[in-house]
Structure formats: C-alpha cells, structure tokens
Amino acid sequence: MQLNNNTVLITGGTSGIGYALAKSLLERNNTVIICGRREEMLEEIRRRHPGIHTVVCDVSSEDDRQELVSWVTGKFSELNVLVNNAGIQRDVNFNLGMEDLESGPSEIGTNIEAPVYLTARLMPHLKSRKNAAIINISSVLAFTPMARVPVYCATKAFIHNFTLSLRFQMRQAGVSVYEVLPPRVRTELNAEGRKKAGYADSGVDVEEYVESVMKGLEADVPEIEYPGALSVVSASREDLDRMFDSINDQTFVW
Ligand SMILES: NC(=O)c1ccc[n+]([C@@H]2O[C@H](COP(=O)([O-])OP(=O)(O)OC[C@H]3O[C@@H](n4cnc5c(N)ncnc54)[C@H](OP(=O)(O)O)[C@@H]3O)[C@@H](O)[C@H]2O)c1
C-alpha cells in the first residue's frame, strides 16, 4: 500500500495504536481524521498536531456512525482509507451471570458492529476512490483466547474471519483489505484489568509497534503480524494450545 497522499479515517484515535498511527500517517504526508468519544482528548490532540482532523463519535452507536459517514464523506471527498481500530476490552466472568456484561459498554457493539457497519456504509464511497483500503485491527487473541477477556477474544476472531471474506469480495473492486494482528502493546486498553492481572506495563512500545505495522502495509502484507513473535496465522493446533496454556493462569479462581 502506498503510505502517502491518502485521506485516512481512523476510528479510535485518541490514544494507543490509533493515535500512534495518526501521527505516523501525518508525518508521511497523509490527511488524517480521527474519532473517539473523549472530546477533551481530541481537543488536546488538535492542539498538539493541528494537522490532525478530529470528530467526536461513539462508533458503537448507529446514529453516530451515520453522522460520521455523512460528515466525513461531505468534508473529505478524497477519503480512501478506513482504519477500523476503535476497540475495548473487558474482564467478563460468566460465573457471575449477567453482572460483568451489564457493568460497562458492549464489546460486541464497539469491536464488531462498528467495523461491520462502517465498512458497509463507507463502501460505495471507497469503491469510487483510487487506492482504496480498509485496515482492520484484530489481535493475536483472535487465534487463542485469554479466558479472562472471553468476549473480547471472540470479537477479534470475528474480525479475522470477517476480514477474510471482505478481502475475497473486494478482490475485483479495487479496495485492498488488510488485517493487523497486534501482540500485547502498551496502551490504555483495559488498563484496570491488565493491572489486576499483573501485566499493566508489559508489551511492545506503541510507537515501535506502529512503525512495524507501517512496514507491513508498505510491503502489502495482507495479515500483518509483529516480526519476531510467534506467527498465530500459521501456527499449528499444538502451538495454539501451548500459547493458550501460557497465557491463561491455571491457578486463577473464577
Ligand atoms: N494494546 C494491545 O495490547 C492490543 C492487542 C491486540 C489488539 N489491540 C487492538 O488495537 C485497537 C486499539 O486499541 P489500543 O490498544 O490502542 O487501546 P486504547 O489505547 O484503549 O485505544 C482505544 C481507542 O478506541 C477508542 N474507542 C473505544 N471505544 C470507542 C467507541 N465506542 N467509539 C469511538 N472510539 C472508541 C478510544 O477512544 P475514546 O475512549 O476517546 O472513545 C481509543 O482511542 C483495538 O481494536 C484493540 O482491540 C490492542
């Protein structure tokens, strides 16, 4: 994928991978638009990087998604890249019935419905642009779950599976479809849960991670993994079972 002169919409650009991607794309001479729920963070980012365009949007809301699509296509008719990045991760213990599911926002709404509906809503526009691309952020946990965050992992498995079909459907439409599979990266994702589990500060540095993603995009790698990490996309069932055992604490009391 060509990494300059694009007009890119990144969902969830107020922190972490989305924010680092926005800065990196801006440096490479792209027009960058980010969205997020936290208006104060968007303002702060505009102050720090006047070149980044921002819009408040809760991508889990269908009304917000419709507004976002009409605003962004009206104001940025050159828009040719959608990065489905916004995501949340929550500890959910099914031993407690509905308790954890009802205590916060829906991972299904943010991690599944948002990318599916934004992709469909923006597709007619993207198909009309040259060098159009969709970049979906999944996770290595799509292939082997961390049981503490079961819904999250399943949403990422959905994104992997969905991306395969989307790429197949788009192969004659001039829309390139990429999947990015981050390992553990140091961001704000599920900060509380990570702290409780004792690995709040572990993982790859986010700026370093995003530079590796840029290299993958530039080299047109359809499924971008982190170099040096175990390849989950080509792992054997035995490898995945070993990974499952290593990331799930057998002594945890549910
Ligand atoms: N960090 C990791 O270890 C890791 C590993 C694998 C995959 N990933 C994936 O990478 C992506 C980015 O996560 P991150 O690690 O960078 O976490 P992060 O720092 O928490 O960033 C998440 C971003 O998503 C936005 N967001 C969340 N819910 C939203 C909603 N309903 N509407 C609009 N924006 C929303 C947040 O903005 P607001 O709060 O302002 O709305 C924030 O900008 C996610 O899809 C995540 O699943 C991360």
The ligand as an ORCA input file, in Angstrom:
! r2SCAN-3c Opt
* xyz 0 1
  N      -2.928     -2.873     23.140
  C      -2.924     -4.167     22.863
  O      -2.234     -4.970     23.528
  C      -3.745     -4.690     21.720
  C      -3.545     -6.020     21.313
  C      -4.314     -6.520     20.276
  C      -5.261     -5.723     19.646
  N      -5.428     -4.432     20.053
  C      -6.467     -3.639     19.378
  O      -5.954     -2.394     18.966
  C      -7.016     -1.456     18.861
  C      -6.623     -0.174     19.580
  O      -6.513     -0.434     20.971
  P      -5.374      0.222     21.880
  O      -4.570     -0.872     22.414
  O      -4.732      1.333     21.164
  O      -6.270      0.725     23.111
  P      -6.618      2.178     23.663
  O      -5.386      2.940     23.965
  O      -7.575      1.928     24.769
  O      -7.339      2.866     22.433
  C      -8.647      2.524     22.054
  C      -9.197      3.648     21.200
  O     -10.539      3.269     20.807
  C     -11.397      4.341     21.085
  N     -12.750      3.852     21.351
  C     -13.142      2.899     22.231
  N     -14.468      2.762     22.194
  C     -14.936      3.643     21.274
  C     -16.220      3.975     20.787
  N     -17.317      3.371     21.228
  N     -16.326      4.943     19.858
  C     -15.214      5.572     19.382
  N     -13.971      5.288     19.799
  C     -13.832      4.340     20.733
  C     -10.780      5.061     22.284
  O     -11.201      6.422     22.281
  P     -12.249      7.067     23.315
  O     -12.019      6.399     24.640
  O     -11.896      8.509     23.293
  O     -13.581      6.790     22.740
  C      -9.300      4.961     21.944
  O      -8.931      5.993     21.076
  C      -8.239     -2.136     19.461
  O      -9.063     -2.625     18.435
  C      -7.640     -3.279     20.260
  O      -8.526     -4.339     20.403
  C      -4.697     -3.904     21.076
*
